[in-house]
Amino acid sequence: MAQRGLRGTMDRIRQELRPRRQAAATFDVEPLGSGVPPSALPCSEAPRVSVIIPVHGKLEYTVACLRSIARHGARTPFEVIVVDDASPDETAQVLAGIGGLRLLRNAANLGFIGSSNAGAAAARGEYLLFLNNDTQVTPGWLDRLHDCLAEEPGCGIAGSRLVYPDGRLQEAGGIVYADGQAWNYGRFELPDDPRFLYRRDADYVSGASLMIDAALFRAIGGFDARYAPAYCEDMDLAFAARAAGKRVLYEPASVVVHCEGITSGLDPFAGVKQYQQVNQAKFVDKWRAALERQPPARTRVEEALGWSRRHILIVDALTPDPTRDSGSLRLVNIMRLLRERRWQVSFMADNRRATPAEIERLGRLGVRVLCKPWTPPLSAWLAREGQGLDAVMLCRHYIALPHLSLVRRLAPRAKVLFDTVDLHFLREQRAAEHAANPALARQAQASRQAELGLIRAADVTLVVSPIERELLMEELPQARVELLSNVHDVPGRSRGFGDRAGLMFVGGSAHPPNIDAIEWLAKDIYPRIRARRPDIELHLIGDMPGPERARLAAAGIRAHGRVEELDPWLSGCRIALAPLRYGAGVKGKVNMAMSHGLPVVATSIAAEGMNLADGQDVLVADDAEGFAEAVLRLYDNEALWMRLSEAGLANVRRHFSFDAARQALDRALA
């Protein structure tokens, strides 16, 4: 139970006395006394997580808590240990009849700390989840905490997003100031505000729902008995975990409803609650040196959240979706690297739109999404937050152009990175040449002037291709240009040559080079393949309107449109195709296929800037007849297929790995 100080307690009481703002009733909470105890809990005999619930009376709350656990369960194997701390009611008798529940009974009242430590001593799980009895859990309550501990490097403690039964937010992680005072971030706010929907490091998380590595808990001595019977023990545990080299994280995807004050009351001068002030003095005395690194008292909350961490704002045209395009995948992986480097990352789409699924996806990476209706336009947000920014990354020239001067004025400390994504003027110039289109040539020239002007004005420019870097170094030798290409995990080859069939092309119809490639493939290349091998199917995957899919569908061609997962095709098809006749940058569709060990037949444009050699890493052809011939040659040649598969995997590991991107990002942000 964290200690927020007398000032915080009185603020809370005043808030409780005000008329409550209506909040969305998004959490299904059982009324107290509405049901009998569950007959059994879905517990495991080989638990990975031990759920520990200390109780002292308040049976109706304990029953509601256990009913919610029985209702929602968890994917991760768990056990439930209830520690009855000499309850004055029939708690022990009622709980003894619940199957799967482990009931421990204290001979005398030990308080929250003593009971929690007793439960931990009896636990069999690799992780401990301390849960107040005046809580009700929701779907994902346990699994999301377990995921956080598994996914975040060095994470020792993870805490839930706590909400009141009326739907208001109670806590999104805690802040501790240099004087030892603490505050629950987001208190009384709406719980679906994106400010509270991203995973992040916290000074502490509430012991009302806290998961910790069991070995860490025992190594640091459990909850410190100096704070008995309660208060400050969760803050102390967080500081002890950090002193042991571990991180403390807030996990918003784990949602727990907490009827705050039921166990200890709300009066700061009576009962267990009176120990808040006493224990704060003990906490300050114990952690005096560590508190010197905390934000000073009365530091603005948003500033205190990111205290001692560098803050970067990223602005792109749309909220990234890795299933939509390779640019999104690259940006998401850059965000992952920034978070790994302990940057605080905020993202705003130029249209300020983001779906709940997109907010959740980026939130799991630890990225705060700035979007409607919660966030004002960029100019207003920068006016409020710009002074605290250490870096701003503007993606694509048509996004950077209207915002660069604003960033310079309102975020004067920030290093400005211009991420070209690809050189638009080069792509447009090639498209004009391909189509012999004078209007497009004029557009390419205008884009060229805009992009080169931005490169001169930015502190660092990011490009994805060594070809583009060389071009810019010739044009603007004084500019600082870094190569930060596509970034890929390397899942590897999941199936062999004989277990695969068919061809695949990945690319949506919103991107002109893809439109041209699909038309060329469907009209000129694939008919040549099918004439000789009618058994070979072609799969077209990517965003395209229904009428377009119907138009393209022909004998042997299956136009799937956008799919949620590419893995079935990456592991099931025999060859990936990249018949691009113009474009720029590095082609994510080629990287993606190679990272799965899927050989590629490509044009020279599609293979450009990727350190690929024809016949060694990829097969290259630039006319329809040659392209079809390369596909047919590879399709039945297992030795060639295996050689290209291995070479492709090696290419991605060497040139498009996270290690290569880390080095480039470190140089850009140094």
JOVEN-V902906 format. One record per pair of residues at least 12 apart in sequence whose C-alpha atoms are under 7 Angstrom apart, sorted by the first residue. I is the first residue (numbers start at 0). J is the second residue. D is the distance in Angstrom with one decimal. If there is no record, write none. Layout:
I:J:D
I:J:D
//
This chain:
0:205:6.1
0:206:5.5
0:229:6.5
0:230:4.5
0:231:5.7
0:232:6.1
0:233:5.7
1:205:6.2
1:230:5.5
1:231:4.6
1:232:6.8
1:233:5.8
1:234:5.8
2:181:6.3
2:230:5.8
2:231:5.2
2:275:5.4
2:279:6.7
3:180:5.7
3:181:4.4
3:182:5.4
4:180:5.8
4:181:6.9
4:275:6.7
4:276:6.4
22:165:6.9
22:166:5.5
22:167:6.0
22:189:6.6
23:166:6.1
24:165:6.7
24:166:5.4
25:166:6.6
26:166:6.7
28:135:7.0
28:164:6.8
29:63:6.7
31:59:6.0
31:60:6.6
31:63:6.5
32:59:5.7
36:62:5.4
36:66:6.5
37:66:5.6
37:69:6.8
37:97:6.4
38:97:5.1
38:98:6.0
39:97:5.0
39:98:4.0
39:99:5.7
40:69:5.1
40:98:6.2
40:99:5.4
40:100:6.5
41:69:6.2
41:72:6.3
42:76:6.9
42:77:5.5
42:78:4.8
42:79:6.9
42:99:5.7
43:76:5.5
43:77:5.5
43:78:5.8
46:76:4.8
46:77:4.3
46:78:5.7
46:123:6.6
46:124:5.2
47:75:6.8
47:76:5.4
47:77:5.6
47:124:4.5
47:125:5.3
47:126:6.4
48:76:6.5
48:77:4.6
48:78:6.5
48:124:4.5
48:125:5.9
48:126:4.7
48:127:5.7
48:128:6.8
49:77:5.6
49:78:5.0
49:79:6.0
49:122:5.8
49:123:6.5
49:124:4.9
49:126:6.2
49:127:4.9
49:128:6.0
50:78:6.0
50:79:4.7
50:80:6.0
50:127:6.0
50:128:4.6
50:129:6.0
50:130:6.8
51:79:6.1
51:80:4.9
51:81:5.9
51:115:6.9
51:118:5.9
51:128:6.0
51:129:4.9
51:130:6.0
52:80:6.2
52:81:4.7
52:82:6.1
52:129:6.2
52:130:5.1
52:131:5.7
52:132:6.0
53:81:5.8
53:82:4.7
53:83:6.2
53:84:6.9
53:111:6.4
53:114:5.8
53:115:6.1
53:131:6.7
53:132:6.8
54:82:6.1
54:83:5.1
54:84:5.8
54:132:6.2
55:83:6.2
55:84:5.1
55:85:6.4
55:86:4.6
56:86:4.6
56:87:5.9
56:88:5.7
56:90:6.4
58:90:5.6
60:132:6.2
60:133:5.2
61:132:4.9
61:133:6.4
63:135:6.7
64:132:6.0
64:133:6.7
64:134:5.5
64:135:4.7
67:135:5.6
67:136:5.6
68:136:6.3
71:137:6.5
71:138:5.5
73:139:6.8
73:141:6.3
73:142:6.2
74:142:6.4
75:142:6.1
79:100:5.6
79:101:6.2
80:100:6.3
80:101:4.7
80:102:5.9
80:118:6.5
81:101:6.3
81:102:5.0
81:103:6.2
82:102:6.1
82:103:4.7
82:104:5.9
82:114:6.1
82:118:6.2
83:103:6.0
83:104:4.8
83:105:6.1
84:104:6.4
84:105:5.2
84:107:6.9
84:108:5.1
84:109:6.4
84:110:6.9
84:114:6.5
85:104:6.9
85:105:5.7
85:106:6.4
85:107:5.7
85:108:5.3
110:227:6.7
110:228:4.6
110:229:6.7
111:228:5.9
111:229:5.7
112:222:6.1
112:224:6.6
112:227:5.9
112:228:5.9
112:229:6.0
116:221:6.3
116:222:6.6
125:212:6.4
125:213:5.5
126:210:6.7
126:211:5.7
126:212:4.6
126:213:4.8
127:210:5.4
127:211:5.4
127:212:6.3
127:213:5.6
128:208:6.8
128:209:5.5
128:210:4.1
128:211:6.5
129:206:6.4
129:207:6.7
129:208:5.6
129:209:5.2
129:210:6.3
130:206:7.0
130:207:5.1
130:208:4.6
130:209:6.8
131:207:4.8
131:208:6.7
133:257:6.0
133:258:5.5
133:261:6.5
134:255:6.6
134:256:5.3
134:257:4.4
134:258:6.2
135:255:5.9
135:256:5.1
135:257:6.6
136:254:6.8
136:255:4.7
136:256:6.3
137:254:6.0
137:255:6.1
139:253:5.8
140:253:4.3
140:254:5.6
140:255:6.6
141:253:6.8
143:252:6.0
143:253:5.4
144:157:5.9
144:158:6.9
144:210:6.6
144:250:6.4
144:253:6.2
147:250:6.8
153:245:5.2
153:246:5.7
154:245:5.6
154:246:4.5
154:247:6.1
154:248:7.0
155:211:5.7
155:212:5.7
155:240:6.6
155:245:5.2
155:246:5.5
155:247:6.1
156:209:7.0
156:210:5.6
156:211:4.5
156:212:6.9
156:246:6.6
156:247:4.7
156:248:6.2
157:209:5.9
157:210:5.3
157:211:6.6
157:247:5.9
157:248:4.8
157:249:5.7
157:250:6.3
158:204:5.2
158:205:6.7
158:208:5.9
158:209:4.6
158:210:6.3
158:248:6.5
158:249:5.0
158:250:5.8
159:208:5.8
159:209:6.8
159:249:6.3
159:250:5.4
159:251:6.0
159:253:4.9
159:254:5.7
159:255:6.5
160:250:6.5
160:251:4.9
160:253:6.0
160:254:4.9
160:255:6.3
161:254:6.0
161:255:5.1
161:256:5.8
161:257:6.2
162:255:6.4
162:256:4.9
162:257:6.0
163:256:5.7
163:257:5.6
163:258:6.1
164:256:6.0
164:257:6.9
164:258:6.6
167:187:5.4
167:188:5.8
167:189:5.3
167:190:6.0
168:185:6.4
168:186:5.7
168:187:5.1
168:188:5.2
168:189:5.6
168:190:4.8
169:185:6.8
169:186:4.8
169:187:5.9
170:183:5.1
170:184:5.6
170:185:5.8
170:186:5.6
171:183:6.7
171:184:5.2
171:185:5.9
171:195:6.0
171:249:6.7
172:184:5.8
172:201:5.7
172:203:6.3
172:204:5.0
172:249:5.4
173:201:6.0
173:202:5.7
173:203:5.1
173:204:5.6
174:201:6.8
174:202:5.3
174:203:6.8
174:304:6.9
175:202:6.0
175:293:6.8
176:293:5.5
176:294:5.2
176:295:5.7
176:296:5.4
177:290:4.8
177:291:5.7
177:293:4.8
177:294:5.6
177:295:5.0
177:296:6.1
178:296:6.3
179:279:6.7
179:283:5.6
179:290:7.0
192:373:6.6
193:367:6.8
193:368:6.2
194:367:6.5
195:251:6.8
196:251:5.3
196:359:6.9
196:362:5.8
197:251:6.2
197:362:3.7
197:363:6.1
197:365:5.1
197:366:5.9
197:367:5.6
198:248:6.9
198:249:5.6
198:250:5.0
198:251:6.2
198:362:5.7
198:363:5.7
198:364:6.8
198:365:4.4
199:248:5.5
199:249:5.5
199:365:5.6
200:246:6.9
200:247:5.7
200:248:4.3
200:249:6.2
201:247:5.8
201:248:5.4
201:249:6.0
202:237:7.0
202:247:6.9
203:233:7.0
203:234:5.3
203:237:5.3
203:247:6.5
204:233:6.9
204:249:6.6
205:233:6.1
206:233:5.4
219:239:6.6
222:236:6.3
226:278:5.8
229:271:6.8
229:274:6.9
230:274:6.4
230:275:5.6
230:278:6.5
231:278:6.2
231:279:6.6
231:282:7.0
235:282:6.9
294:306:6.5
305:343:6.7
308:341:6.6
308:342:6.0
308:343:6.3
309:342:5.1
309:343:5.9
309:389:5.9
310:342:5.7
310:343:4.5
310:344:6.0
310:388:5.2
310:389:5.4
310:390:6.6
311:342:6.9
311:343:6.2
311:344:5.2
311:345:6.3
311:388:6.0
311:389:5.9
311:390:4.6
311:391:5.4
312:344:6.1
312:345:4.8
312:346:5.7
312:390:6.5
312:391:4.8
312:392:6.2
313:345:6.3
313:346:4.8
313:347:6.4
313:391:5.9
313:392:4.7
313:393:6.1
314:346:6.0
314:347:5.0
314:348:5.7
314:349:6.5
314:392:6.3
314:393:5.1
314:394:6.1
315:347:6.8
315:348:5.2
315:349:6.0
315:393:6.4
315:394:4.9
315:398:6.6
316:348:5.4
316:349:4.9
316:398:6.4
317:348:4.8
317:349:6.4
317:350:7.0
318:348:5.3
318:353:6.1
319:331:6.9
322:563:6.6
325:587:4.8
326:420:6.8
329:485:5.3
329:486:5.5
332:486:6.3
335:364:6.4
336:661:6.7
338:365:6.9
344:366:5.2
344:367:6.4
345:366:5.7
345:367:4.7
345:368:6.0
345:369:6.9
346:366:6.9
346:367:6.2
346:368:5.0
346:369:5.9
347:368:6.1
347:369:4.9
347:370:6.4
351:369:6.9
351:370:4.4
351:371:5.6
352:370:5.5
352:371:6.0
353:370:6.2
381:409:5.8
381:410:6.8
382:409:5.8
385:409:5.4
385:410:4.3
386:409:6.8
386:410:5.1
386:411:6.8
386:412:6.7
388:410:6.3
388:412:6.7
388:413:5.5
389:412:6.0
389:413:4.3
389:414:6.3
390:413:4.3
390:414:4.5
390:415:5.9
391:413:6.2
391:414:6.2
391:415:5.0
391:416:6.1
392:415:6.0
392:416:4.6
392:417:5.9
392:418:6.7
393:416:6.2
393:417:5.1
393:418:6.0
394:417:6.1
394:418:4.6
394:419:6.1
394:420:6.7
395:418:6.1
395:419:4.9
395:420:6.0
396:419:6.4
396:450:5.8
400:453:6.9
414:458:6.2
415:457:5.6
415:458:5.3
415:459:6.6
416:457:6.1
416:458:6.1
416:459:4.9
416:460:5.7
417:454:7.0
417:457:6.1
417:459:6.3
417:460:4.7
417:461:6.2
418:460:5.9
418:461:4.7
418:462:6.5
419:461:6.1
419:462:5.7
420:462:6.3
420:463:6.6
421:462:6.4
421:463:6.4
421:583:5.9
421:584:4.6
422:583:6.3
422:584:6.7
423:446:6.7
424:443:4.8
424:444:6.8
424:446:5.1
424:447:4.9
425:583:6.2
426:581:6.7
426:582:4.4
426:583:4.8
427:439:6.7
427:443:5.0
428:440:5.8
428:443:5.2
429:581:5.6
429:582:6.6
430:581:5.8
454:478:6.8
455:478:6.1
458:479:7.0
459:479:5.2
459:480:5.9
459:667:6.4
460:479:6.3
460:480:4.7
460:481:6.2
461:480:5.9
461:481:5.0
461:482:5.9
461:483:6.0
462:481:6.4
462:482:5.1
462:483:5.9
462:484:6.7
463:482:5.7
463:483:5.3
463:484:3.8
463:485:6.5
463:584:5.7
463:585:6.1
464:482:6.6
464:484:6.3
464:584:5.4
464:585:5.8
464:608:5.1
465:482:6.6
465:608:5.7
466:608:5.6
468:480:6.6
468:482:6.8
481:663:6.6
481:667:6.7
482:663:6.5
483:660:5.8
483:663:5.7
484:655:6.6
485:587:6.8
485:655:5.8
486:655:5.1
486:656:5.6
486:657:5.9
486:660:6.6
487:655:6.0
487:656:5.6
487:657:6.7
488:656:6.7
489:594:4.7
489:595:6.5
490:594:6.3
490:595:5.6
491:594:6.0
491:595:4.5
491:596:5.4
491:648:6.9
492:595:5.0
492:596:4.5
493:570:6.0
494:570:6.1
496:573:6.9
496:637:6.4
499:571:4.9
499:572:5.1
499:573:5.1
500:571:6.4
500:572:4.9
500:573:5.1
501:535:5.2
501:536:4.8
501:537:5.9
501:572:5.0
501:573:5.6
501:574:6.9
502:536:6.2
502:537:4.8
502:538:6.0
502:572:5.6
502:573:6.1
502:574:5.1
502:575:5.8
503:537:5.8
503:538:4.7
503:539:6.0
503:572:6.6
503:574:6.6
503:575:4.9
503:576:6.1
504:538:6.3
504:539:5.1
504:540:6.1
504:575:6.0
504:576:5.2
504:577:6.7
505:539:6.2
505:540:4.8
505:541:5.7
505:588:6.2
506:540:6.3
506:541:4.9
507:541:4.3
507:542:4.3
507:543:5.9
508:542:6.1
508:543:5.2
512:579:6.3
512:581:6.1
512:582:6.0
513:579:6.9
516:578:5.4
516:579:5.1
516:580:6.8
520:578:6.8
523:623:6.0
524:623:5.0
524:624:6.9
524:626:6.9
524:627:5.6
525:627:7.0
527:627:6.2
528:627:5.6
528:631:6.9
536:555:4.8
536:556:6.0
537:555:6.1
537:556:4.8
537:557:6.2
538:556:6.1
538:557:5.0
538:558:6.0
539:557:6.2
539:558:4.7
539:559:6.0
540:558:6.4
540:559:5.3
540:560:5.1
540:561:5.9
541:560:4.8
541:561:4.3
542:560:5.1
542:561:4.6
543:560:5.6
548:560:6.9
569:592:6.5
569:595:6.6
569:597:6.7
573:597:6.9
573:634:7.0
574:597:6.2
574:598:5.5
574:599:5.8
575:592:6.5
575:597:6.6
575:598:6.3
575:599:4.8
575:600:6.5
576:599:5.7
576:600:5.1
576:601:6.0
577:589:6.9
577:600:6.3
577:601:4.5
577:602:6.6
577:605:6.1
578:601:5.5
578:602:5.4
579:602:6.1
579:604:6.3
579:605:5.6
580:602:7.0
580:604:6.3
581:604:6.2
582:604:6.9
585:607:6.9
585:608:6.3
585:609:6.7
586:605:6.2
590:651:6.6
593:644:6.9
593:647:4.7
593:648:5.5
593:651:6.8
594:647:6.9
594:648:5.3
594:651:6.1
596:644:4.7
596:645:6.5
596:647:6.4
596:648:5.7
597:644:5.7
598:617:6.7
598:640:6.5
598:643:5.6
598:644:5.1
598:647:6.9
599:617:5.6
599:618:6.6
600:617:6.1
600:618:4.8
600:619:5.9
600:629:7.0
600:630:6.6
601:618:6.3
601:619:5.0
601:620:6.4
602:619:5.2
602:620:5.1
602:621:5.1
603:619:6.1
603:620:6.9
603:621:6.6
615:643:6.3
615:646:6.9
616:643:5.1
616:646:5.1
616:647:5.5
617:643:6.1
//
